[in-house]
Amino acid sequence: MIICRNSSEARAQVAQWKREGLTVGFVPTMGFLHAGHVSLMGLAAREADKVVVSIFVNPTQFGPNEDYASYPRDEEGDASKCRSAGVDLLFLPPVADIYPEGAETFVECTNLPEHLCGLRRPGHFRGVTTVVAKLFCLLAPDVAVFGSKDYQQLKVLEKMTRDLLMPIRIVPGPTVREEGGLAMSSRNKYLSPEQRHQALAISRALGEARRAVEAGENHAATLLAAMARTIETAGGRVDYVNIFHPETLEDLDVLDVLDGPAHAAVAAFFGPARLIDNLRLRE
Ligand code: AMP
């Protein structure tokens, strides 16, 4: 596995592979890798000849009171996971390569961020689209893989790629969960054993909502109240629960009665950790 800390070198290596007629699959991450990230590397390997993983804790997607400085890091452990997963190039760019002195250009998707996490984390998706666009410009992969765990992020990046006419195929990966259902996340590190147990309420709330829909419940307000109750009873603090159209991300609770495709998402605090998860309720 090549480890590269320099943007020009990473660009040159990928360009070399492409000249050789090889396709390149890309998995952008913020590191502190877990089995969810590794599953995306496996998907990238199925979709392309060479796999590139980036680890970059992107300052512009964190709000002023968020965890940029304390975001967990483990470069050695991450490198060894990438090596075992058969990654060809691990890219660890310095901040100054991605945001050159005086950088003032951002990429912004205007509508999809006006929902869900975008409302709770102003500027977050602007940071995400900006960094992913920069990484796409630098590496020009054929395929990029993103997890459905960050559902809104996946939708925003699909839209950005399409809107900016980027010749990159976006492949979604399924959410990988711990035993018991907790979605894997680098931020699970912030949880005490007790909080980790309490946080199972997030996936439980989503599962209960889906089962209720399958059993015929179609009132969004009823489903949302039950989800919030499950999380609060377990000791969590709800940031939001939402039921929305899976493509437009528009709230469906205004319609009250669900009769088309519907997706649910939760953001909740357990102790210091803000955790998110989502599930399709109706096709
Ligand atoms: P992050 O390092 O948290 O920025 O995530 C990097 C990529 O891994 C994103 O595409 C995430 O959606 C994806 N990811 C994070 N957690 C999971 C998970 N539990 N299952 C699948 N993909 C995930």
Residues whose N, C-alpha, C, O or C-beta is under 5 A from the ligand:
A	BS01	AMP	P28 T29 M30 G31 G36 H37 V145 F146 G147 S148 K149 D150 G173 P174 T175 V176 A183 M184 S185
